[in-house]
Amino acid sequence: MRVKKSPFKRLRKNKKAASPAISMVIITAVTIVLVLVAGSYAYQTLERQQGASEFETVKKSILVFDDAVRDVAWDLGGSRSARFTINYGGLEIMPNNAEKGLPLDVSVAEYPDARYSDYTGYIRYSISTNYITFGNGYESYILGDNRTVVSAGTENLGQALIKQESGQVIITLGYRVQA
């Protein structure tokens, strides 16, 4: 009676047969790792792009909101709306009170007794610098300028500032005083 040889013995003797199987396992594992790394990178890139897109959309919405406020100010009983869709940042609407409002101090150098102090409400949107960054200390007005008093009747009373500070990019919309 003849004893059958084990198929594993033949596999051990023929080392060429084991090599393609091991190579296929290695290639498959490397391919899976590369796909996972590429997928993670693509997801992070997509998240950053969506955050940056939200920032640009909110910037436009703040300008639309300012237009709506200005239009309602001149239209008795009028109403307007502005839409904000926020997923990656935060939106704050602050009243014009001493607790949360921005201080507004106006003085005239030629007339020391002429002073005006009050608080103004504002809208503030903030988003992490993981999504958009301009560099530390960045400041830019997208509406108005750094003056707190507007002298010309045709100038916009709104003041929208983009500012980067402490890991966040912030857009603040506030209002100035007309002289």
C-alpha positions in Angstrom: 0.0 0.0 0.0 1.2 3.4 -1.0 1.2 6.3 1.4 -0.1 9.5 0.0 2.2 12.5 0.3 0.8 15.5 2.0 0.0 18.4 -0.3 1.8 20.7 2.2 5.0 18.8 1.8 4.8 19.4 -1.9 4.2 23.1 -1.2 7.3 23.2 1.1 9.4 21.5 -1.5 8.2 23.8 -4.2 9.0 27.2 -2.7 7.9 29.0 -5.8 4.3 28.1 -5.1 4.3 29.9 -1.7 5.9 33.1 -3.1 3.0 34.3 -5.3 0.5 33.7 -2.5 2.6 35.7 0.0 3.2 38.4 -2.6 -0.6 38.7 -3.3 -1.3 39.1 0.5 1.4 41.8 0.8 0.1 43.6 -2.3 -3.5 43.4 -1.1 -2.5 44.7 2.4 -0.5 47.6 0.9 -3.3 48.5 -1.5 -5.9 48.6 1.4 -3.6 50.8 3.5 -3.0 53.2 0.6 -6.8 53.4 -0.1 -7.5 54.1 3.6 -4.8 56.8 3.8 -6.0 58.4 0.5 -9.6 58.3 1.7 -8.7 60.0 5.0 -6.8 62.7 3.1 -9.6 63.2 0.6 -12.1 63.5 3.5 -10.0 66.1 5.3 -9.5 68.1 2.1 -13.2 68.0 1.4 -14.0 69.1 4.9 -11.6 72.1 4.6 -13.1 73.1 1.2 -16.7 72.9 2.6 -15.6 75.0 5.6 -14.0 77.6 3.3 -17.1 77.6 1.1 -19.3 78.2 4.1 -17.0 81.2 5.1 -17.5 82.8 1.7 -21.2 82.2 1.8 -21.6 83.7 5.3 -19.5 86.7 4.2 -22.1 87.3 1.4 -24.9 86.7 3.8 -23.6 89.3 6.2 -23.5 91.8 3.4 -27.1 90.8 2.4 -28.1 91.2 6.1 -26.7 94.7 6.1 -28.6 95.6 3.0 -31.8 94.2 4.6 -31.2 96.3 7.7 -30.6 99.4 5.6 -33.7 98.8 3.5 -36.0 98.2 6.5 -34.7 101.4 8.1 -36.0 103.4 5.2 -39.3 101.5 4.7 -42.0 101.9 7.4 -43.4 98.5 8.2 -41.1 96.8 5.8 -39.4 93.5 6.2 -36.4 91.7 4.7 -34.6 88.5 5.4 -31.1 87.1 5.1 -30.3 83.4 5.3 -27.4 82.0 7.2 -26.5 78.3 6.9 -23.9 77.3 9.5 -22.3 73.8 9.8 -18.6 74.5 10.5 -18.5 77.8 12.4 -20.6 79.6 14.9 -23.0 82.6 14.6 -23.6 85.0 17.5 -26.2 87.8 17.5 -25.5 90.3 20.3 -27.8 93.0 21.6 -26.8 96.6 22.1 -26.5 96.5 25.9 -23.7 97.0 28.4 -23.4 93.3 29.1 -22.8 92.0 25.6 -22.7 94.9 23.2 -19.7 96.5 21.7 -18.7 99.8 23.4 -19.1 102.8 21.1 -17.3 105.9 22.3 -17.3 109.0 20.1 -15.5 112.2 20.9 -14.5 115.3 19.0 -10.9 116.6 19.5 -11.9 120.2 19.0 -14.8 120.0 21.5 -13.8 118.0 24.6 -17.3 118.2 26.1 -18.9 116.7 23.0 -18.9 113.0 23.8 -21.2 110.1 22.9 -21.0 106.8 24.6 -23.3 103.8 24.0 -23.3 100.2 23.0 -24.0 98.8 19.6 -25.3 95.3 18.8 -23.4 93.1 16.3 -23.4 89.9 14.4 -20.3 87.7 14.7 -19.4 84.6 12.8 -16.4 82.6 13.7 -14.8 79.5 12.1 -11.6 77.5 13.0 -8.4 78.2 11.1 -8.5 74.5 10.2 -10.9 75.5 7.5 -9.6 78.9 6.4 -6.6 81.0 7.4 -5.3 84.5 6.5 -2.3 84.6 8.9 -2.1 85.9 12.5 -3.1 89.5 13.0 -5.0 89.7 9.7 -7.6 92.4 9.5 -9.7 93.5 6.5 -12.9 95.5 6.2 -15.4 94.1 3.7 -17.9 96.9 4.6 -17.0 100.3 5.9 -13.7 101.2 7.5 -12.2 101.7 10.9 -14.0 104.9 11.7 -16.7 104.9 14.3 -18.4 108.0 13.0 -19.8 108.4 9.4 -19.9 111.9 8.2 -21.4 111.6 4.7 -25.1 110.8 4.4 -24.4 108.4 1.5 -21.9 106.3 3.4 -23.0 102.9 4.8 -23.4 102.8 8.6 -22.5 99.1 8.6 -19.0 98.0 9.4 -17.9 94.4 8.7 -14.4 93.3 9.7 -12.7 90.0 9.0 -10.1 89.3 11.6 -7.9 86.3 12.5 -7.0 85.7 16.1 -6.3 82.8 18.4 -7.1 79.9 16.0 -10.2 81.5 14.6 -11.2 83.7 11.7 -14.0 86.1 12.7 -16.4 88.3 10.7 -18.1 91.0 12.8 -20.9 93.2 11.5 -21.6 96.2 13.6 -23.0 99.7 13.0 -21.5 103.2 13.3 -22.8 106.6 14.3 -23.7 109.2 11.7 -22.6 112.7 12.5 
